[in-house]
Amino acid sequence: MAAKKTATPNRTFKVADQIQRDLTELIARELKDPRVGMVTLQGVEVTPDYAHAKVFFSVLVGDPAVTQEALNHAAGHLRNGLFKRLHIHTVPTLHFVYDRTQERAADMNALIAKAVSSRAKDAEE
């Protein structure tokens, strides 16, 4: 008889997704820190034991380092808000990390555009 697969990985993704949705709402409604401006949560990674969660964010306006400091300063307050919303035994400690994916994508697009334009110039000659 085949061993039964556990639903733990799927549950971890569901918990991470729920944390992301709840944190988005908590930051928008309850966080009054002026250092936290237009923040977008890009994703959440939860450890298998639910002890820690890395929350990846990006900012539209402002200094990412200042925003990261403010979010990590408010992590305890946000975790308490999650306690009230999530129905799991352990609510993870939150660690906010600036997500540089958007910047890297813009840099790659610029490099590609530069390569294409230089190739077009070479073809004209």
Secondary structure, 3 states (H helix, E strand, C coil): CCCCCCCHHHHHHHHHHHHHHHHHHHHHHHCCCCCCCCEEEEEEEECCCCCEEEEEEEECCCCHHHHHHHHHHCHHHHHHHHHHHCCCCCCCEEEEEECCHHHHHHHHHHHHHHHHHHHHHHHHC
